[in-house]
Amino acid sequence: GAVVSQHPSWVICKSGTSVKIECRSLDFQATTMFWYRQFPKQSLMLMATSNEGSKATYEQGVEKDKFLINHASLTLSTLTVTSAHPEDSSFYICSARRGGGYEQYFGPGTRLTVT
Amino acid sequence: RKEVEQDPGPFNVPEGATVAFNCTYSNSASQSFFWYRQDCRKEPKLLMSVYSSGNEDGRFTAQLNRASQYISLLIRDSKLSDSATYLCVVNMGKKTSYDKVIFGPGTSLSVIP
């Protein structure tokens, strides 16, 4: 068990448009989901932590109005990159954690390219 | 000082070698610790949790020293398939509804035939 899916796996969009990325825990209920961003040859950077039914907690330097996170259910969290710009091009990865546990299970990631 | 630091690497080792990775963390309140591996352009996958008593899973052994705030991962009899980036992950535990998970920068391992 502990499978996490992400959709889409890759997306190309034009500058100024918005992109929504979905993260689903397929076989468990995720009380907490995390969103990360990874630039080439760099480590994962935590963007925000979201608990089901509450507002997400954003890391310093991450604009909450630009990266909208909705954790509407115990199996689904979405990240919307609003008014995307080329510098937002990155690998976005979500992870999910079961209630009571500390291990995180990662989705396969979404590669976003903004032209 | 960074919250989680790892050996800078890269490590290039021959097949069959034993290799050790080190990780230090700055926050003594950290609660749980993990090693993940990440293959190029893929998502991280949990390798093992790290417990104070130490734990072993086949060729992999993880150790935690809370007093020194130090975590290690030992890989014995390296295989070509072990080539990846190894990420040290520290979770500072739950604080009301928010807990902080920090990934180290990773150490790259290449196992050479």
Chai-1 contact restraints between the chains, C-beta under 6 A:
chainA,res_idxA,chainB,res_idxB,connection_type,confidence,min_distance_angstrom,max_distance_angstrom,comment,restraint_id
A,S43,B,F103,contact,1.0,0.0,6.0,A-B,restraint_1
A,S43,B,P105,contact,1.0,0.0,6.0,A-B,restraint_2
A,S43,B,G106,contact,1.0,0.0,6.0,A-B,restraint_3
A,L44,B,F103,contact,1.0,0.0,6.0,A-B,restraint_4
A,N51,B,S97,contact,1.0,0.0,6.0,A-B,restraint_5
A,T57,B,Y98,contact,1.0,0.0,6.0,A-B,restraint_6
A,I93,B,E43,contact,1.0,0.0,6.0,A-B,restraint_7
A,Y102,B,S32,contact,1.0,0.0,6.0,A-B,restraint_8
A,Y102,B,N91,contact,1.0,0.0,6.0,A-B,restraint_9
A,E103,B,L46,contact,1.0,0.0,6.0,A-B,restraint_10
A,F106,B,E43,contact,1.0,0.0,6.0,A-B,restraint_11
A,F106,B,P44,contact,1.0,0.0,6.0,A-B,restraint_12
A,P108,B,E43,contact,1.0,0.0,6.0,A-B,restraint_13
A,G109,B,E43,contact,1.0,0.0,6.0,A-B,restraint_14
